[in-house]
Every structure is written in structure tokens, then in C-alpha cells.
Amino acid sequence: MKADQTGAKCQKFNIVGKDEIDNLELAQFIARVQKKDLIYEMVDFHSSRPGHDLRYSLDGEKMKLMGWEPKSAYKRLETVIKWSLNNERWLNI
């Protein structure tokens, strides 16, 4: 078996989602599905770390070229949140 450019003998895949969701959007979505207010405070860590990466992302082009495209995460996430709320024993509350 031939190794790739990294020396690995098997292919690597980045599995990415269709939606790009930042932390605040995710928290707001979860709160909205639960019908709760989101209480939060924005903290600026960026100005104390000039030059650091503001965004890290994966490239899903390899999977796309193979014919796979992701679906939206929002519907599945909503299903998981509602299921969790209806099955409290899994939440260890």
C-alpha cells in the first residue's frame, strides 16, 4: 500500500457540515429550541492575543468530489435537543 504525502497508509477525510455555526449562534439556537432565554456575557479575548487565528475550518472538498454533501445540522440538532429534554435520565440531572 502506498503512503500519502503525510506518510499515512490510509486516506484521511475531513467530514464537515453544511452550516458554519459560531459558538454564540449555536447557544442561541439551543436556547430557542428549549424555549429559554440565553443569559450570556461577551468577553473579548482577541485584543489580548493579536495575530491569533480567528477561525479554524476544515475543507470537505475531498468528500464532495466523491459525491457526498452534508445536510443541514439544524434539524438534526433540534431533534437531539428535544429528545434529550424528553429523556432526562440521560442528562444526569
ChimeraX attribute file (.defattr): number of C-alpha atoms within 10 A of each C-alpha:
attribute: neighborCount
match mode: 1-to-1
recipient: residues
	/A:1	6
	/A:2	8
	/A:3	10
	/A:4	11
	/A:5	7
	/A:6	8
	/A:7	8
	/A:8	11
	/A:9	11
	/A:10	10
	/A:11	8
	/A:12	10
	/A:13	12
	/A:14	12
	/A:15	15
	/A:16	16
	/A:17	14
	/A:18	12
	/A:19	11
	/A:20	11
	/A:21	13
	/A:22	9
	/A:23	8
	/A:24	12
	/A:25	11
	/A:26	14
	/A:27	14
	/A:28	16
	/A:29	17
	/A:30	19
	/A:31	15
	/A:32	13
	/A:33	13
	/A:34	14
	/A:35	9
	/A:36	10
	/A:37	10
	/A:38	14
	/A:39	8
	/A:40	9
	/A:41	6
	/A:42	6
	/A:43	6
	/A:44	8
	/A:45	8
	/A:46	11
	/A:47	8
	/A:48	8
	/A:49	9
	/A:50	9
	/A:51	8
	/A:52	9
	/A:53	8
	/A:54	7
	/A:55	6
	/A:56	5
	/A:57	8
	/A:58	10
	/A:59	11
	/A:60	17
	/A:61	15
	/A:62	13
	/A:63	15
	/A:64	12
	/A:65	9
	/A:66	8
	/A:67	8
	/A:68	12
	/A:69	15
	/A:70	13
	/A:71	12
	/A:72	12
	/A:73	13
	/A:74	15
	/A:75	9
	/A:76	10
	/A:77	15
	/A:78	16
	/A:79	11
	/A:80	12
	/A:81	15
	/A:82	13
	/A:83	12
	/A:84	13
	/A:85	12
	/A:86	11
	/A:87	10
	/A:88	10
	/A:89	9
	/A:90	10
	/A:91	9
	/A:92	5
	/A:93	5
